[in-house]
Amino acid sequence: MAEFRRAGALQRLLLRYVFALVTQSSQLSVCHRHHTIEQRCNFLSRTFDQVNGNNAFITHVKIGMLLGVRRESVTEIAVRLQGAGIIKYCRGQIALIDRKSLEARACACGRIIRRAFATVSE
């Protein structure tokens, strides 16, 4: 707390991080309310960013929990994305085939959140 009160670099870093968290929370609320499930699959791009590759191990049940929808809805979207050649999935594993097409189908919320967190490390 003493370091934070000095209003130095640590305080600026922490305030940027809090701003990013508030932005993420707000944007996800707006996204959940106004965008379709397919548009909200923008989190898949972030998932692939975090695993540093094109393969992620995540089940439809887990995706459904993250999006607040039924597993069956996730399966419908996954079938569409796979049919379009964007992803390939098989029992808990999703392979990203075409990131640009995935991001083109997604809403802008993921980009807004990514930009907010990018300011933390500036």
C-alpha positions in Angstrom: 0.0 0.0 0.0 2.9 2.3 0.8 4.3 1.8 -2.7 0.8 2.4 -4.2 0.4 5.7 -2.3 3.7 7.0 -3.8 1.8 7.3 -7.1 4.7 5.8 -9.0 5.0 3.1 -11.7 3.3 0.4 -9.6 0.2 2.6 -9.1 0.0 3.3 -12.8 0.3 -0.4 -13.6 -2.3 -1.4 -11.1 -4.7 1.2 -12.3 -4.3 0.2 -15.9 -4.9 -3.4 -14.9 -8.1 -2.5 -13.0 -9.3 -0.5 -16.0 -8.7 -3.6 -18.2 -10.6 -5.8 -15.8 -13.6 -3.3 -15.6 -13.5 -3.1 -19.4 -13.6 -6.9 -19.7 -16.4 -7.3 -17.3 -18.5 -4.5 -18.9 -17.8 -5.7 -22.4 -18.7 -9.3 -21.6 -22.0 -8.2 -20.1 -22.9 -6.2 -23.2 -21.7 -9.0 -25.4 -23.8 -11.6 -23.6 -26.9 -9.4 -24.0 -26.6 -8.2 -27.5 -24.6 -10.8 -29.6 -25.5 -14.3 -30.8 -23.7 -17.3 -29.5 -21.7 -17.6 -32.7 -20.6 -14.0 -32.5 -19.6 -14.6 -28.8 -17.2 -17.4 -29.9 -14.6 -14.6 -30.1 -13.2 -16.1 -26.9 -11.8 -18.9 -29.0 -9.3 -16.5 -30.5 -8.2 -15.5 -27.0 -8.0 -19.2 -26.0 -5.6 -19.9 -28.9 -3.6 -16.8 -28.0 -3.1 -18.2 -24.5 -2.1 -21.7 -25.6 0.4 -20.2 -28.1 -0.8 -22.4 -30.9 -3.6 -23.7 -33.0 -4.8 -26.6 -30.7 -6.8 -26.1 -27.5 -8.2 -28.8 -25.2 -11.7 -27.7 -24.2 -15.0 -29.5 -24.2 -18.3 -28.2 -25.4 -19.6 -28.4 -21.8 -16.8 -26.1 -20.7 -17.5 -23.7 -23.6 -21.2 -23.7 -22.7 -20.4 -22.9 -19.1 -18.1 -20.0 -20.3 -20.8 -18.6 -22.6 -23.7 -19.3 -20.3 -25.5 -21.6 -22.9 -26.4 -25.2 -23.2 -23.8 -27.7 -24.6 -26.1 -28.5 -27.5 -26.0 -24.8 -28.6 -22.2 -25.0 -28.6 -22.3 -28.2 -30.6 -24.5 -26.5 -33.3 -22.0 -23.6 -33.6 -19.0 -25.9 -33.7 -20.7 -27.9 -36.5 -21.2 -24.6 -38.4 -17.6 -23.4 -37.8 -16.2 -26.8 -38.8 -18.4 -26.9 -41.9 -17.0 -23.5 -42.9 -13.5 -24.8 -42.5 -12.7 -22.5 -39.6 -12.1 -25.1 -36.9 -11.8 -28.8 -36.5 -13.0 -30.4 -33.4 -12.9 -33.9 -31.9 -13.9 -34.8 -28.3 -12.4 -32.1 -26.2 -9.9 -30.8 -28.7 -10.4 -27.8 -31.1 -7.9 -27.1 -33.9 -7.9 -23.6 -35.4 -7.8 -23.7 -39.1 -8.7 -20.2 -40.2 -8.2 -17.4 -37.6 -9.2 -14.6 -39.9 -12.5 -16.2 -40.7 -13.2 -16.9 -37.0 -12.5 -13.3 -36.1 -14.6 -12.1 -39.1 -17.6 -13.9 -37.7 -17.0 -12.7 -34.1 -18.2 -9.5 -32.6 -15.8 -6.7 -31.8 -15.9 -7.4 -28.1 -12.8 -9.6 -28.1 -10.8 -6.9 -29.8 -11.9 -4.3 -27.3 -10.9 -6.5 -24.4 -7.6 -7.4 -26.0 -6.8 -3.7 -26.5 -7.7 -2.9 -22.9 -5.2 -5.6 -21.6 -2.6 -4.5 -24.1 -2.5 -1.1 -22.3 -1.4 -2.8 -19.1 2.0 -3.7 -20.5 2.6 -0.3 -22.1 
